[in-house]
């Protein structure tokens, strides 16, 4: 057997097997072709040499046909060489293609190394398990989400700053008018100039330090509130504009006629509520949030729409929903029309309270963790598994840096219990660098991780304005301050990440200043993690290292399902409830009120409460 590039051949099983077989039978490229009845061909000879060297693999139909002849010559099972090559004839390749080609790496991770050699029934069983337990949209709710999100229908506002809810319209990449027309019919649409100005004025009104002279405002929006409300209004307007004969089955309002003044008319909201109910099959909290937005914009005397009666001139009739008579009545007395809208929204919100249903059990994905005697200890196993399977840096530097970042994201989230927005927007002050002062962080509405040189500790400081419930009784306007403990080499991991891995991930791009950054392999990508990419990273970690795979023995928690970073808060609260029985201490861990912990976060089952009480009572008899 010839000695070749060991590094390549080590990573290419196909090259090793082919070279071993040819050496064992004393074949070179020319004699091999002659043995299988093929004419001598210089291109084919060079191709086989390249395969043996591990430089390339057979991909085209011509060479896959050659592999079949080689399998017959060497008395191998049908598909053996094709499976090793990963070509289009491979069982492995076909299985991935049929399941989800975009997630090839994830599926490969969960496939046993002998997948190609297993019986067809067992291969099918493995693929079904991966589809149900690892892939997104495996649950009934996931399948519903996958179905409804294929049809895009929102209005986006490219002129707004991204921090306040602005979104670029993907149709800008299209060239021909026909492509743009088709894209608008099936996807998101950019707001027309007049609607874009309305939304910009609403956002400016609610986010400015003070409202304009002569106008009144109930409260100032944070950037997070602005992003959420802008997205919600965009979805409502998108539903109104969507064609009625498409998948979305919208109202078909011409895009040029869209205006937030439509929110003043109760009949428009009746249509929207009925549309939501038909589309989903029931009402959810989303509709309740929408009605609160209507009430906010029309309430007396602080509603933005109420304070702009000239908006009434922009409203046009909508067949079957809004008549010219209704518009004339509203124009005659805009304040009374806003009163009716506000009262209608309040009444409908009260009605919805009794019929709202929850899509799914929010704890279903992490139920095996929450039912454990020590939920945090059980969930921490994911971090331990990440360390065990940490890739080596020499052959895979970018992969190693990504793994270190993911591990730190996991560890720091478990120590702090902050919401994912605060974690992904967390700034970093490097050792020796002066920390940002409080006023700057308040202006940015972000927190910071900083090195305390005097005490040799890493601290995290987040101003109250950057926290969702920063004005609640728990904070009372005071900042979040916490020390990261140097447990299980956490400081060593942080030092390694900051010194080399973070810079490698940035790959020469401008530094956004955040602790966690994207893995940047391509140009034109924002280096800062957003809500989608941060969630995707966390879910990928749980899919690879959390979910126990009975076929590969990888993963550490049986029955776990893919989930996002918000689950950490529930795990921390439940862990403290189970170990201490104190709702107050649980509320400290996630910086929230006792009532909120009891209502939203802590899954403390009745039989567990009874067992804990019995444990204390039984001490009398010991």
C-alpha positions as CSV (number, residue, x, y, z in Angstrom):
1,X,0.0,0.0,0.0
2,X,1.4,3.4,-1.0
3,X,2.1,6.0,1.5
4,X,0.3,9.2,0.7
5,X,-1.0,12.4,2.3
6,X,-1.9,11.0,5.7
7,X,-3.9,14.0,6.8
8,X,-6.3,13.8,3.8
9,X,-6.6,10.0,3.8
10,X,-7.3,10.0,7.5
11,X,-10.3,12.2,6.9
12,X,-11.5,10.3,3.8
13,X,-12.6,6.7,4.4
14,X,-13.4,6.3,0.8
15,X,-9.8,7.0,-0.2
16,X,-8.4,4.6,2.4
17,X,-10.7,1.7,1.4
18,X,-10.1,2.2,-2.4
19,X,-6.4,2.4,-2.0
20,X,-6.3,-0.7,0.3
21,X,-8.4,-2.7,-2.1
22,X,-6.2,-1.8,-5.1
23,X,-3.0,-2.5,-3.2
24,X,-4.3,-5.9,-1.9
25,X,-5.0,-7.0,-5.5
26,X,-1.9,-5.4,-7.0
27,X,-3.9,-3.1,-9.2
28,X,-2.8,0.3,-10.5
29,X,-5.2,2.6,-12.3
30,X,-4.5,1.1,-15.8
31,X,-4.8,-2.5,-14.8
32,X,-7.9,-1.8,-12.7
33,X,-9.7,-0.4,-15.7
34,X,-8.7,-3.4,-17.8
35,X,-9.9,-5.8,-15.1
36,X,-13.4,-4.3,-15.1
37,X,-13.6,-4.2,-18.9
38,X,-13.1,-0.4,-19.3
39,X,-11.0,1.2,-22.0
40,X,-7.9,3.1,-21.0
41,X,-8.9,6.8,-20.5
42,X,-6.5,9.5,-19.3
43,X,-9.3,11.4,-17.6
44,X,-10.6,8.4,-15.7
45,X,-7.0,7.4,-14.7
46,X,-6.4,10.9,-13.3
47,X,-9.8,10.7,-11.5
48,X,-9.0,7.4,-9.8
49,X,-5.5,8.7,-8.8
50,X,-7.3,11.8,-7.2
51,X,-9.7,9.5,-5.4
52,X,-6.8,7.4,-3.9
53,X,-5.0,10.6,-2.8
54,X,-8.2,11.8,-1.1
55,X,-8.3,15.0,-3.2
56,X,-11.7,14.4,-4.7
57,X,-14.6,11.9,-4.6
58,X,-16.8,10.5,-7.4
59,X,-19.9,12.6,-7.9
60,X,-21.1,12.4,-11.5
61,X,-23.3,9.5,-12.9
62,X,-20.4,8.4,-15.1
63,X,-18.1,7.7,-12.1
64,X,-20.9,6.3,-9.9
65,X,-21.4,3.7,-12.6
66,X,-17.7,2.9,-12.4
67,X,-18.1,2.4,-8.7
68,X,-20.7,-0.3,-9.2
69,X,-18.3,-2.2,-11.4
70,X,-15.6,-1.9,-8.8
71,X,-18.0,-3.2,-6.1
72,X,-18.7,-6.2,-8.2
73,X,-15.0,-6.8,-9.0
74,X,-14.0,-6.7,-5.3
75,X,-17.1,-8.6,-4.2
76,X,-18.4,-5.8,-2.0
77,X,-22.1,-5.2,-1.0
78,X,-24.0,-3.1,-3.5
79,X,-23.6,0.6,-2.7
80,X,-20.6,0.1,-0.3
81,X,-18.2,2.4,-2.2
82,X,-21.0,4.8,-3.3
83,X,-22.0,5.2,0.4
84,X,-18.4,5.9,1.4
85,X,-18.0,8.4,-1.3
86,X,-21.1,10.3,-0.3
87,X,-22.2,10.5,-3.9
88,X,-25.7,10.8,-5.2
89,X,-26.1,7.0,-5.2
90,X,-25.4,6.9,-1.5
91,X,-28.1,5.8,0.9
92,X,-26.8,8.4,3.3
93,X,-27.0,11.2,0.6
94,X,-30.6,10.2,-0.4
95,X,-31.7,10.1,3.2
96,X,-30.4,13.6,3.9
97,X,-31.9,14.9,0.7
98,X,-35.3,13.5,1.5
99,X,-35.3,14.7,5.1
100,X,-33.8,18.2,4.9
101,X,-30.8,19.1,2.7
102,X,-30.3,22.5,4.4
103,X,-29.4,20.8,7.7
104,X,-27.0,18.2,6.4
105,X,-24.4,18.7,9.2
106,X,-27.0,18.3,11.9
107,X,-28.4,15.1,10.4
108,X,-24.9,13.7,9.8
109,X,-24.1,14.4,13.5
110,X,-27.0,12.1,14.6
111,X,-26.3,9.3,12.1
112,X,-24.3,6.3,13.3
113,X,-21.1,5.7,11.4
114,X,-22.4,2.3,10.1
115,X,-25.7,3.8,8.8
116,X,-25.0,2.8,5.2
117,X,-24.5,-0.9,6.2
118,X,-27.6,-1.2,8.3
119,X,-30.8,-2.9,7.0
120,X,-33.3,-0.7,5.2
121,X,-35.9,-1.0,8.0
122,X,-33.3,0.2,10.6
123,X,-32.2,3.1,8.4
124,X,-35.8,4.2,8.1
125,X,-36.2,3.9,11.8
126,X,-33.2,6.1,12.4
127,X,-34.3,8.8,10.0
128,X,-37.8,8.9,11.6
129,X,-36.2,9.3,15.0
130,X,-34.1,12.2,13.8
131,X,-37.1,13.8,12.1
132,X,-39.2,13.5,15.3
133,X,-36.7,14.3,18.0
134,X,-33.9,16.5,16.5
135,X,-35.3,18.4,13.5
136,X,-37.4,21.5,14.0
137,X,-41.1,21.1,13.4
138,X,-41.2,17.6,14.8
139,X,-44.1,18.5,17.2
140,X,-47.6,19.3,16.2
141,X,-47.0,23.0,17.0
142,X,-43.7,22.9,15.0
143,X,-45.5,21.6,12.0
144,X,-48.1,24.3,12.2
145,X,-45.4,26.9,12.5
146,X,-43.6,25.5,9.5
147,X,-46.8,25.5,7.4
148,X,-47.9,29.1,8.2
149,X,-44.5,30.7,8.0
150,X,-44.0,29.6,4.4
151,X,-46.5,32.2,3.4
152,X,-44.9,35.6,4.0
153,X,-47.3,38.6,4.2
154,X,-45.8,41.3,6.5
155,X,-45.2,45.0,5.6
156,X,-41.6,46.0,6.4
157,X,-40.2,49.4,7.1
158,X,-36.7,49.7,5.5
159,X,-36.5,53.4,6.3
160,X,-36.7,52.8,10.1
161,X,-33.4,52.2,12.0
162,X,-32.9,48.5,12.6
163,X,-32.7,49.0,16.4
164,X,-36.2,50.4,16.4
165,X,-37.8,47.7,14.2
166,X,-36.7,48.6,10.7
167,X,-36.2,45.6,8.3
168,X,-34.7,45.5,4.8
169,X,-36.9,44.3,2.0
170,X,-35.4,41.2,0.4
171,X,-37.0,42.1,-2.9
172,X,-34.2,44.7,-3.4
173,X,-32.1,41.9,-4.7
174,X,-34.4,41.2,-7.5
175,X,-33.9,42.7,-10.9
176,X,-36.9,42.5,-13.3
177,X,-40.3,44.0,-12.5
178,X,-41.9,40.6,-13.1
179,X,-39.7,39.0,-10.4
180,X,-40.6,41.9,-8.0
181,X,-44.3,41.5,-8.8
182,X,-44.2,37.7,-8.0
183,X,-42.2,38.3,-4.8
184,X,-44.7,40.9,-3.6
185,X,-47.6,38.4,-4.2
186,X,-46.0,35.7,-2.1
187,X,-43.7,37.5,0.4
188,X,-43.2,40.6,2.5
189,X,-43.8,44.0,0.9
190,X,-42.0,47.4,1.6
191,X,-44.2,50.1,3.1
192,X,-45.2,52.7,0.6
193,X,-43.7,56.2,1.3
194,X,-46.8,57.6,3.1
195,X,-47.2,54.6,5.4
196,X,-43.4,54.6,6.1
197,X,-43.7,58.2,7.2
198,X,-46.6,57.4,9.5
199,X,-44.7,54.6,11.1
200,X,-41.5,56.7,11.5
201,X,-43.6,59.4,13.2
202,X,-45.1,56.9,15.6
203,X,-41.8,55.4,16.5
204,X,-40.2,58.9,16.9
205,X,-43.1,60.0,19.1
206,X,-42.8,57.1,21.4
207,X,-39.0,56.8,21.6
208,X,-38.0,60.4,21.9
209,X,-36.8,61.6,25.4
210,X,-39.8,64.0,25.4
211,X,-42.9,64.1,23.2
212,X,-43.1,67.0,20.7
213,X,-44.5,70.3,22.1
214,X,-48.3,70.3,22.2
215,X,-48.6,66.5,22.2
216,X,-49.1,64.1,25.1
217,X,-47.6,60.7,25.7
218,X,-48.3,58.0,28.3
219,X,-44.9,56.5,28.5
220,X,-41.7,56.2,26.5
221,X,-40.9,53.0,24.5
222,X,-37.6,51.2,24.9
223,X,-35.9,49.9,21.7
224,X,-37.2,46.4,22.4
225,X,-40.8,47.7,22.7
226,X,-40.4,49.6,19.5
227,X,-39.1,46.6,17.6
228,X,-41.9,44.4,18.9
229,X,-44.7,46.9,18.2
230,X,-43.4,47.8,14.7
231,X,-43.2,44.1,13.8
232,X,-46.8,43.5,15.1
233,X,-48.2,46.5,13.1
234,X,-46.4,45.3,10.0
235,X,-48.0,41.9,10.3
236,X,-51.5,43.4,10.7
237,X,-51.0,45.7,7.7
238,X,-49.6,42.7,5.8
239,X,-52.7,40.7,6.5
240,X,-54.9,43.5,5.3
241,X,-52.9,43.8,2.1
242,X,-52.5,40.1,1.3
243,X,-54.5,38.8,-1.7
244,X,-57.6,36.9,-0.7
245,X,-57.0,34.2,-3.3
246,X,-53.5,33.3,-2.0
247,X,-52.4,31.1,0.9
248,X,-52.7,33.9,3.4
249,X,-56.3,34.7,2.4
250,X,-56.0,38.4,3.3
251,X,-58.3,41.3,2.8
252,X,-56.7,42.5,-0.4
253,X,-56.4,46.2,0.5
254,X,-54.3,48.0,-2.2
255,X,-50.8,48.6,-0.7
256,X,-51.1,52.3,-1.6
257,X,-54.2,52.6,0.6
258,X,-52.6,51.2,3.7
259,X,-52.6,53.6,6.7
260,X,-52.6,53.2,10.5
261,X,-55.8,55.3,10.4
262,X,-57.6,52.0,9.6
263,X,-57.0,51.0,13.2
264,X,-59.8,53.5,14.3
265,X,-62.5,51.4,12.7
266,X,-63.9,48.4,14.8
267,X,-65.1,46.6,11.7
268,X,-61.5,46.3,10.5
269,X,-60.6,44.7,13.8
270,X,-63.5,42.3,13.6
271,X,-62.3,41.1,10.2
272,X,-58.7,40.7,11.6
273,X,-59.8,38.8,14.7
274,X,-61.9,36.4,12.6
275,X,-59.0,36.0,10.1
276,X,-56.7,35.0,13.0
277,X,-59.2,32.5,14.4
278,X,-59.8,30.9,11.0
279,X,-56.1,30.7,10.2
280,X,-55.1,29.2,13.5
281,X,-58.3,27.5,14.6
282,X,-58.5,29.4,17.9
283,X,-57.5,32.7,19.6
284,X,-54.2,33.2,21.3
285,X,-52.4,35.9,23.4
286,X,-51.2,37.5,20.1
287,X,-54.6,38.9,19.4
288,X,-54.8,40.3,22.9
289,X,-51.5,42.1,22.4
290,X,-52.7,43.5,19.2
291,X,-55.8,45.0,20.8
292,X,-53.6,46.6,23.5
293,X,-51.7,48.3,20.7
294,X,-55.0,49.7,19.3
295,X,-56.0,51.0,22.6
296,X,-52.6,52.6,23.1
297,X,-52.8,54.4,19.8
298,X,-56.3,55.6,20.2
299,X,-56.7,56.2,23.9
300,X,-57.6,59.6,25.4
301,X,-55.6,61.9,25.5
302,X,-52.3,60.3,24.7
303,X,-52.9,58.1,21.6
304,X,-50.8,59.1,18.6
305,X,-53.6,58.4,16.1
306,X,-56.1,60.4,18.2
307,X,-53.8,63.4,18.1
308,X,-53.5,63.3,14.3
309,X,-57.1,63.8,13.0
310,X,-55.8,64.6,9.5
311,X,-55.1,60.8,9.1
312,X,-58.9,60.4,8.4
313,X,-58.4,62.0,5.0
314,X,-56.2,59.0,4.0
315,X,-58.8,56.3,4.6
316,X,-60.5,54.7,1.6
317,X,-63.5,52.3,1.6
318,X,-62.9,48.5,1.7
319,X,-65.5,46.3,0.1
320,X,-67.5,44.4,2.7
321,X,-65.7,45.9,5.6
322,X,-65.5,49.7,5.6
323,X,-68.0,52.0,3.8
324,X,-67.7,55.6,2.8
325,X,-70.4,56.4,5.4
326,X,-68.3,55.0,8.2
327,X,-65.4,57.1,7.0
328,X,-67.5,60.3,6.8
329,X,-68.7,59.7,10.4
330,X,-65.2,59.3,11.6
331,X,-64.0,62.4,9.8
332,X,-66.8,64.5,11.3
333,X,-65.7,63.6,14.9
334,X,-62.3,62.0,15.0
335,X,-62.2,62.0,18.8
336,X,-65.5,60.1,19.1
337,X,-64.2,57.6,16.5
338,X,-61.1,57.0,18.5
339,X,-63.2,56.5,21.7
340,X,-65.2,53.8,19.9
341,X,-62.0,52.1,18.8
342,X,-60.5,52.2,22.3
343,X,-63.7,50.9,23.9
344,X,-64.1,48.2,21.3
345,X,-60.4,47.1,21.9
346,X,-60.9,47.0,25.7
347,X,-64.2,45.0,25.4
348,X,-62.7,42.5,22.9
349,X,-59.6,42.0,25.1
350,X,-61.8,41.2,28.0
351,X,-63.8,38.7,25.9
352,X,-60.7,37.0,24.6
353,X,-59.5,36.4,28.2
354,X,-62.0,33.5,28.4
355,X,-61.4,31.9,25.0
356,X,-57.7,32.2,24.6
357,X,-55.9,28.9,24.1
358,X,-52.2,28.0,24.4
359,X,-50.6,26.5,21.3
360,X,-48.5,24.0,23.2
361,X,-47.1,23.1,26.6
362,X,-44.2,25.6,26.9
363,X,-42.4,23.2,29.1
364,X,-42.7,20.2,26.8
365,X,-39.2,20.5,25.2
366,X,-37.4,20.6,28.6
367,X,-39.8,18.4,30.6
368,X,-37.1,15.7,31.3
369,X,-35.0,18.4,32.9
370,X,-37.8,20.0,35.0
371,X,-38.9,16.6,36.4
372,X,-35.4,15.7,37.5
373,X,-34.6,16.1,41.2
374,X,-31.9,18.6,40.4
375,X,-32.9,20.4,37.1
376,X,-29.9,22.6,36.9
377,X,-27.4,19.8,37.5
378,X,-29.2,17.7,34.8
379,X,-29.2,20.6,32.3
380,X,-25.5,21.4,33.0
381,X,-24.6,18.1,31.5
382,X,-25.0,19.7,28.1
383,X,-22.1,22.0,28.9
384,X,-20.0,19.0,30.0
385,X,-20.8,17.2,26.8
386,X,-19.7,20.3,24.8
387,X,-16.3,20.2,26.5
388,X,-15.9,16.4,25.9
389,X,-16.7,16.9,22.2
390,X,-14.8,20.2,21.7
391,X,-13.1,20.0,18.2
392,X,-9.3,20.3,18.0
393,X,-8.1,23.7,17.0
394,X,-5.3,22.7,14.6
395,X,-7.4,21.1,11.8
396,X,-10.6,23.0,12.4
397,X,-9.7,26.5,13.9
398,X,-13.0,28.2,13.0
399,X,-15.1,25.2,14.2
400,X,-13.1,25.2,17.5
401,X,-13.7,29.0,18.0
402,X,-17.4,28.6,17.3
403,X,-17.6,25.8,19.9
404,X,-15.8,27.9,22.5
405,X,-18.2,30.8,21.9
406,X,-21.2,28.4,22.2
407,X,-19.9,26.9,25.4
408,X,-19.5,30.4,27.0
409,X,-23.0,31.4,25.8
410,X,-24.3,28.3,27.7
411,X,-22.3,28.8,30.8
412,X,-22.9,32.5,31.3
413,X,-26.6,32.2,30.7
414,X,-26.8,29.5,33.4
415,X,-24.9,31.8,35.8
416,X,-26.9,35.0,35.2
417,X,-30.4,34.0,34.3
418,X,-30.9,37.0,32.1
419,X,-33.2,37.2,29.1
420,X,-31.7,36.3,25.8
421,X,-31.8,39.9,24.5
422,X,-29.6,41.1,27.4
423,X,-27.2,38.3,26.8
424,X,-26.8,38.7,23.0
425,X,-26.5,42.5,23.4
426,X,-24.0,42.2,26.3
427,X,-21.0,44.5,25.6
428,X,-17.5,43.5,26.6
429,X,-14.8,45.7,28.3
430,X,-11.5,43.9,27.9
431,X,-9.0,43.7,30.8
432,X,-7.1,47.0,30.9
433,X,-9.9,48.8,29.1
434,X,-11.9,51.4,30.9
435,X,-15.5,50.2,31.5
436,X,-18.3,52.3,29.9
437,X,-20.0,54.6,32.4
438,X,-23.7,54.1,33.4
439,X,-25.0,57.0,31.3
440,X,-23.5,55.5,28.1
441,X,-25.0,52.1,28.8
442,X,-28.4,53.6,29.6
443,X,-28.2,55.5,26.3
444,X,-27.3,52.3,24.5
445,X,-29.8,50.3,26.6
446,X,-27.3,47.5,26.9
447,X,-25.3,45.8,29.7
448,X,-21.6,45.1,29.9
449,X,-19.2,42.4,31.1
450,X,-16.1,44.0,32.6
451,X,-12.9,42.9,34.4
452,X,-12.5,44.1,38.0
453,X,-8.7,44.4,38.3
454,X,-8.7,45.1,42.0
455,X,-10.6,41.9,42.9
456,X,-9.6,39.8,39.9
457,X,-13.2,39.0,39.0
458,X,-15.5,39.3,36.0
459,X,-18.6,41.4,36.7
460,X,-21.8,42.0,34.7
461,X,-23.6,45.3,34.9
462,X,-26.9,46.0,33.1
463,X,-28.8,49.3,33.6
464,X,-32.5,48.9,34.6
465,X,-33.6,50.6,31.4
466,X,-32.1,47.7,29.4
467,X,-34.1,45.1,31.3
468,X,-37.7,44.2,30.3
469,X,-39.0,44.6,33.9
470,X,-36.4,47.1,35.0
471,X,-39.2,49.4,36.4
472,X,-40.8,46.6,38.4
473,X,-40.6,46.3,42.2
474,X,-37.7,43.8,41.9
475,X,-35.4,46.4,40.4
476,X,-37.1,49.7,41.2
477,X,-34.9,51.4,38.6
478,X,-31.7,50.0,40.0
479,X,-29.2,48.1,37.8
480,X,-28.5,44.4,37.6
481,X,-25.1,43.6,39.0
482,X,-23.6,40.2,39.3
483,X,-20.2,38.4,39.6
484,X,-19.3,35.5,37.4
485,X,-17.8,32.8,39.6
486,X,-14.5,31.1,38.5
487,X,-16.0,27.6,38.6
488,X,-14.9,24.8,36.3
489,X,-12.3,27.0,34.6
490,X,-14.8,29.6,33.5
491,X,-12.2,32.4,33.6
492,X,-9.8,30.3,31.6
493,X,-12.4,29.8,28.9
494,X,-13.3,33.5,28.9
495,X,-9.6,34.4,28.6
496,X,-9.1,32.0,25.7
497,X,-12.2,33.3,23.9
498,X,-11.3,36.9,24.2
499,X,-7.6,36.5,23.3
500,X,-8.0,34.5,20.1
501,X,-11.4,32.8,19.4
502,X,-13.5,36.0,19.2
503,X,-11.1,37.7,16.8
504,X,-11.0,34.6,14.6
505,X,-14.8,34.5,14.5
506,X,-14.9,38.2,13.4
507,X,-12.5,37.2,10.5
508,X,-11.3,40.8,9.9
509,X,-14.7,42.5,10.1
510,X,-15.5,45.5,12.3
511,X,-15.9,44.7,15.9
512,X,-19.5,45.4,17.2
513,X,-18.3,45.5,20.8
514,X,-20.6,42.7,22.0
515,X,-19.2,39.7,23.9
516,X,-20.7,37.2,21.5
517,X,-20.3,37.5,17.8
518,X,-21.3,35.6,14.7
519,X,-19.1,33.0,12.9
520,X,-18.2,35.2,9.9
521,X,-17.2,33.2,6.8
522,X,-18.8,35.5,4.2
523,X,-18.8,39.2,3.5
524,X,-21.9,41.4,4.0
525,X,-23.0,39.7,7.2
526,X,-23.7,41.6,10.4
527,X,-21.1,40.5,13.1
528,X,-23.6,41.0,15.9
529,X,-25.9,38.2,16.8
530,X,-29.6,39.1,16.4
531,X,-32.6,37.4,18.0
532,X,-32.9,34.8,15.2
533,X,-29.2,33.8,15.0
534,X,-28.8,33.7,18.8
535,X,-31.8,31.4,19.1
536,X,-30.5,29.3,16.2
537,X,-27.1,28.8,18.0
538,X,-28.8,27.8,21.3
539,X,-31.1,25.4,19.6
540,X,-28.2,23.8,17.6
541,X,-26.3,23.3,20.9
542,X,-29.3,21.4,22.4
543,X,-29.8,19.4,19.2
544,X,-26.2,18.2,19.1
545,X,-25.2,17.9,22.7
546,X,-28.4,17.8,24.7
547,X,-30.7,15.3,23.0
548,X,-29.6,11.7,23.8
549,X,-29.3,9.6,20.6
550,X,-29.8,5.9,21.3
551,X,-28.1,5.0,18.0
552,X,-24.9,7.0,18.4
553,X,-24.9,7.3,22.2
554,X,-24.3,11.0,21.8
555,X,-26.2,13.6,23.8
556,X,-26.9,13.5,27.5
557,X,-30.6,14.0,28.3
558,X,-33.2,11.4,27.2
559,X,-36.4,12.9,25.9
560,X,-35.1,16.4,25.5
561,X,-36.3,18.4,22.4
562,X,-34.9,21.4,20.6
563,X,-35.5,24.7,22.4
564,X,-34.3,28.2,22.8
565,X,-32.4,30.1,25.5
566,X,-35.5,31.3,27.4
567,X,-35.8,27.8,28.9
568,X,-32.8,28.6,31.2
569,X,-34.9,30.9,33.3
570,X,-37.5,28.2,33.9
571,X,-34.9,25.7,34.7
572,X,-33.2,28.0,37.3
573,X,-36.5,28.9,38.9
574,X,-37.7,25.3,39.1
575,X,-34.3,24.1,40.4
576,X,-34.4,26.5,43.4
577,X,-38.1,25.6,44.1
578,X,-37.2,22.0,44.2
579,X,-34.1,22.4,46.3
580,X,-35.3,25.2,48.7
581,X,-39.1,25.4,48.3
582,X,-38.8,29.1,48.2
583,X,-40.6,31.1,45.5
584,X,-38.8,34.2,46.7
585,X,-35.4,32.7,46.1
586,X,-36.5,31.5,42.7
587,X,-37.6,35.0,41.8
588,X,-34.1,36.3,42.7
589,X,-32.5,33.9,40.3
590,X,-34.4,35.2,37.3
591,X,-34.8,38.8,38.6
592,X,-38.6,38.7,38.6
593,X,-41.5,38.9,41.0
594,X,-42.8,36.0,43.0
595,X,-46.2,36.2,41.2
596,X,-44.5,36.0,37.9
597,X,-42.5,33.0,38.9
598,X,-45.6,31.2,40.1
599,X,-47.5,32.1,36.9
600,X,-45.0,31.7,34.2
601,X,-41.6,30.1,35.0
602,X,-41.6,27.5,37.7
603,X,-43.0,24.1,36.9
604,X,-43.5,22.7,40.4
605,X,-46.0,19.9,40.1
606,X,-48.7,19.4,42.8
607,X,-47.3,16.0,43.8
608,X,-43.9,17.5,44.2
609,X,-45.3,20.2,46.5
610,X,-47.1,17.6,48.6
611,X,-44.0,15.4,48.8
612,X,-41.9,18.4,50.0
613,X,-44.5,19.3,52.7
614,X,-44.7,15.6,53.7
615,X,-40.9,15.4,54.0
616,X,-41.0,18.2,56.6
617,X,-43.9,16.8,58.5
618,X,-42.4,13.3,58.6
619,X,-39.4,14.6,60.5
620,X,-41.6,14.6,63.6
621,X,-41.7,10.8,63.6
622,X,-37.9,10.3,63.2
